[in-house]
Structure formats: structure tokens, C-alpha cells
């Protein structure tokens, strides 16, 4: 709401918070606030990749594909699942029209 009042002609609504932080706060505090938002996003992505890797390695691979799998095999499957999930997310982001390219 503050960004709408301060910047009524803002072309992209998704830039409201960064614009507000960059122009209305001191540089150090604005940078710290943006870093906190980025940190929360990275933490969420990490939790999703961890859940995906664990679910695929434990619930799918160990339960149905190879019940006698060693810890080394499970770790390999979990790592492949995490990398695959990350690549899929990047592919979706690049192909999405809602993510602007600048």
C-alpha cells in the first residue's frame, strides 16, 4: 500500500517492494531488507528440493525399486533427484510468461 501511494505510476506491481526499499530506506537498511527476502526465497527452494530428494529416494526408490539399496545408492538417487528438480525448476522459470526477462 505504501508503494502504491509513493509510486502511483509504477509499471510493474512486482517491483513495488524493491522500489520502495531502494528509494525510501537508507542504502544499508534497504539492502539488508532485500537480502532477507532473497534469503527466505532460497530457504524455501532448499526445503522443496530436500523434500523432493528425500521422497524420491526413500519413498519411491527404496520402497518400490530397490528395497535392498545401500546408503551410497540412496545418496546417489537423492542427489540426482535434487539436481533434476533444480533443472526442472529452472526450465519452468525460463518457459514461464509470468517471470519477466530483463
N, C-alpha and C positions, 0 to 999 in steps of 0.2 A: 504494500500500500504506500509506503514511503517513496519507493521508486516511481510509482505512478504519479504521485504529487510532484516530486522533484524533476522528473523527466517525462512529461506527458507525451512527447513525440518520439519516444523510444521505439525504434523499428522492430526489434526482436524482443519479445517478452522474456525469453530465456536468459537474456543478458541483463535483466533488471538488478539482480543481486550483485554480480561482479561490477556493474557500472556504479551502483550505489557505494560499494566498498572502495572502489578506486577513486571516486571523486569526492566523497563526503567524509571519509575517515583519514586520519594520518597514514602515511605510507606503510609504516611498520605494522600498525594495527590492521589495516586493510589486507596486507599480505598474510598476516597471521590468520585472519578470518578465512581467506580463500584457501590457505593451506589446510585449515581444519575441515573445510568442506571436501577438498580433494582427498584428505586422509579418510574421511568417512566413506567416500565412494570406493576407494581402493580396499578398505576393510570389508565392505560388502561384497566386492568382486572376489576377494580372497575366500570369504566364507562360502560363497556359492561354488567356487572351484573345489574347495576342500570337501564339501558335501557331495558334489558330483563324483569326485575321485573315490571317496570312501564308499559311496553307494554302489558304484560300478565294480570296484574291486572286491568288496566284501559280499554285498547282497546279490550281485549277478554272477561275477566270475567264480568266487569261492563256492557259492551255494549251488549253481547250476552247471557251470562249465568244467571246473576242475576242483572238486572238493578236497583233493589231497595237495593242493598248491602250497608251495613253500612260501615263507615270508618274502624271499627275494622275488619270486614270481608275482606275488601280490603287490609289492612295491613297484615293480615294472608296470603292471597293469594300472595302478593308481597314477603313476607319473604320465603314462600315455593318455589316460582319461583326462587329467588336468591340462595337458598340452592340447589335446583335441578339443576340449571345452573352451579353452582360451582362443584357439584358432577359429572355432565356430562363432564365438562372440565377436571377434574382430571382423569376420566375414559378414555377420549380420549387421554390424555397425556400419561397415563400408557400403553395404547394399541398402541400407535404410534411408528413406527420404526424409525422415524426421530428424536426422542428425546432419546438421549443416556442415558443409566443407568450406573452410576458409583458407 
